[in-house]
Amino acid sequence: MDTDGSRFCERLIIFTRFPEPGKTKTRMIPKLGAAGATALQRQMTEHLVSRICNTVKTRALPLEIRFAGGNKNLMRQWLGSDFIYRPQGGGDIGLRMNRSFDDGFNNGCEIIVVIGSDIPEITGDIIQHAFEELKKNNLVLGPAADGGYYLIGLQRSAFKRATPRLFSGIDWGTNQVLAQTVAVAKKLGLRCILMETLEDVDRPEDLGVWQRTSSFCRTTDSSIRISIILPTLNEAENIGATLADLQKYRDAEIIVVDGGSQDDTVTIAKSAGVRVIRAAPSKAGQMNAGAAAATGDMLLFLHADTRLPDNFARHVRTAASQRQFCAGAFSLSIDSSAWGLRFIEKVANWRSRYLQMPYGDQALFVGRNMFDKIGGFPDFPIMEDFELIRRLRRRGQIILLPQPVHTSARRWLKFGIFKTWLLNQIVIVGYFLGISPRNLCRLYRREKGAGSRQNSV
């Protein structure tokens, strides 16, 4: 959702850098090497986005990511298309922060909070606290243990009074940054509140902070075993690449549930060394059969033509550790440059985030206990994922992860992007009007061709 977010009065901005070897976390290179420093930058940014995702959704905050290095397309591919992306531009960190506030306030914002990506202990509650304090104070600062600050929030009126003095004449990169900023704020007559002090990770001696924080997350989440369930029917063209992509995740159980393929789907799956079971050719029935055979605590339902993002297991476990978690899904990215599919992506991701209604092609995941409690997928020939999510939504929060899955554009391009979208909407309306799933399935297949197997709407 790469808009300017101008209709919102609040905005959260993250400062980060696209992970490029040799240009990222350079002070860490002597300790970790260029590749290791780059991996650290990537992991810490993903960690931060995952931890604050719920707060962003709850407050309906537009999240802007100000990046250095890379470009907008690379950033979208990395973190997903649901955020606003803007380059930081040139100058020191003070000039770049001043620019980000100036742009946001000129676009109609009243309150803006800026955070860095190198504070692994930051949480959604801290972000919430900062916005609440800005209703009463002009300026909020989050002190870093090294004498800098990891968070700065400003009211629009205060910024207009303080710019550019609040960000100029500061000895950036030293232990005097916070003290100098507080002194300037006092001279400007700003009401300033200091939040809790956190440690950043910028030098080799800071790595213990990251290890402690990430170790805590792993302790919380790593005991969750994930079972990936792939329903297939004549998917020889796609299944090999999908399974090859999953092979690097040794701790995930992979189950292919075949519905009677007449091509080499089963042979390819068996040669990949994954478990293969057979079931009647019904997507709902196949997924329920896979769930019954699975041994994992978390069930992830994946289409054969869909690729999961890197480190998907960590993202799933982080989502599952959130207090209100009931189920989740990934953002949607469609593998095609067709402009109409960008519209499909935006609608799907908006619907998933704000209406909590992701669909099956977004790799739905749910805990086994909850899946069993609601009776699994309903025995429908169509709309089975739609109804499953409706039932789950009544029980808790459906979390949309910012990292996207990449799915094939074949079903949109084969029938036509607009025709497929329109048919999907007709089926959904028909479902709400009480038309039976079997009759809706007949309509769907008749319109798309009698020989086609339905995909999730």
Summary of the structure (lengths in Angstrom):
residues: 457
radius of gyration: 23.9
end to end distance: 21.5
largest distance: 77.4
contacts: 1543
relative contact order: 0.10
helix: 46%
strand: 20%
